[in-house]
Amino acid sequence: MTNLPDLTWTEVDRAARDALLVPLGSLEQHGPHLPLDTDTRIAAAVAHGAAGGRGGVAVAPAIALGASGEHDAFPGTLSIGTSALTEVLIELGRDAARDWPAMLLVNAHGGNREAVSAAVARLRYEGRRCEAYHVAPASGDAHAGETETALILHLCASSVRRELAQAGETAPVSALIERLRRDGVRAVSPNGVLGDPLGASAEAGERLLAELVLGCTRALDALLAAEPEHV
């Protein structure tokens, strides 16, 4: 069992049910060259890679709208905000617990972290097994740069407008974070890129995805091995 939407209820009923993976992304600008749903595509790929056809593990449809207020100066960005996303995740976790004893949130958008943390804390407090894996390579640039461009070149090269790729603000995020929080991404990088996508390749994206899938697999294994918490 892997892709939950492909199954019928009777197939789910007959199958082992150990864990549900929920990819979390966003619909937000990713520079002039990457699609708005870049984070969602990456989250789904990592979740499906970690599930890998394992018995008892299914992947839910991705939650494709997140907390993206820092990108709201760019047309096309849609955001439901932290509070709404938190409530969605809590209610989803409560409902999923009827059939799945464990849930792993696979989050590929940094702006979702606060909501994910709050939801996981609440669900764990209620005695449910829930954890999060944040999709973040060990090294790379922050947004729509070489890292994400490489991943999308590997996953769906036809979605990358390579002729439009250009460097944006390349200073470390640690040096930009206060301004990003205060003024949003467009004030820091007019083209929406934090990094430089020009050196990206599909081959690098394949290696990055393997790294991320391995990290997610380890998080899933740890979740399945953990004992449920009690209120």
C-alpha positions, -999 to 999 in steps of 0.1 A, spaced: 0 0 0 15 34 -10 -8 60 -26 -40 62 -6 -61 79 -32 -56 50 -56 -72 25 -32 -108 16 -25 -121 14 11 -122 -23 10 -85 -25 0 -76 -3 29 -98 -23 52 -80 -56 42 -45 -40 43 -21 -37 72 -22 -1 85 8 11 104 15 47 94 1 75 72 25 99 56 11 134 48 32 156 25 30 194 32 39 220 6 28 254 -5 16 274 -34 40 303 -36 65 320 -59 97 302 -66 114 328 -89 107 332 -126 118 297 -134 102 272 -110 65 263 -106 44 277 -77 39 242 -63 76 234 -61 75 226 -23 45 203 -28 61 183 -55 92 178 -34 73 169 -3 53 143 -22 83 128 -39 101 124 -5 70 109 12 65 84 -17 102 75 -17 102 68 20 69 47 18 86 28 -11 58 3 -14 62 -8 22 34 -28 36 12 -9 61 24 25 50 3 48 29 8 84 15 -21 108 17 -28 135 -8 -5 165 -3 -17 195 16 -8 220 -11 -16 253 6 5 264 36 17 294 55 33 316 28 27 352 40 63 361 34 58 357 -3 25 375 -6 39 404 -26 43 380 -56 12 372 -78 0 336 -77 10 330 -41 -19 316 -20 -16 312 18 -39 300 45 -17 311 73 -2 294 104 -34 293 125 -56 277 99 -29 252 89 -24 243 125 -61 235 129 -62 215 97 -33 193 108 -47 187 142 -81 178 129 -65 156 102 -44 138 128 -74 132 150 -94 118 121 -66 97 107 -60 81 141 -92 60 136 -74 39 109 -37 47 113 -18 44 147 9 67 135 12 98 113 43 114 98 40 149 84 66 154 56 70 192 53 89 209 25 81 245 32 99 264 60 69 287 65 49 257 77 72 248 106 54 267 133 21 251 124 36 217 121 53 220 155 21 232 172 0 204 156 25 176 165 27 189 201 -11 189 204 -16 154 189 12 139 210 -3 155 241 -36 138 232 -18 105 231 -13 100 194 18 90 176 27 119 154 61 133 142 74 155 115 102 153 90 113 186 76 127 183 41 160 202 43 192 191 26 224 192 47 237 220 25 222 243 -1 207 276 -7 174 288 7 147 293 -19 144 287 -56 182 285 -59 204 256 -69 189 231 -44 153 234 -53 160 238 -90 181 207 -90 153 187 -73 127 199 -98 150 192 -128 152 157 -115 115 153 -108 100 171 -137 125 189 -160 98 202 -183 85 224 -155 117 244 -152 120 275 -173 157 273 -176 160 303 -199 145 325 -171 167 312 -143 188 339 -126 205 345 -93 187 364 -66 199 375 -32 229 352 -23 237 364 12 232 338 39 196 336 53 210 341 88 220 376 76 187 383 60 162 367 84 151 398 103 144 417 71 127 388 56 104 385 86 97 422 87 94 431 50 89 398 31 109 382 4 103 407 -24 119 435 -4 150 414 -1 150 397 -35 129 413 -63 129 382 -84 120 359 -55 152 339 -55 174 334 -24 204 317 -40 217 310 -75 200 283 -96 224 285 -125 245 256 -115 217 232 -109 215 198 -126 191 169 -126 220 146 -115 225 167 -84 187 167 -78 187 129 -79 214 128 -52 196 153 -31 163 134 -33 181 102 -23 195 120 8 161 134 17 143 100 12 169 84 35 163 110 62 125 106 59 128 68 60 148 70 92 121 93 107 94 69 97 113 39 112 118 58 145 81 67 146 70 31 140 94 19 168 81 45 193 55 37 219 24 59 219 23 86 245 -3 88 272 -21 119 285 
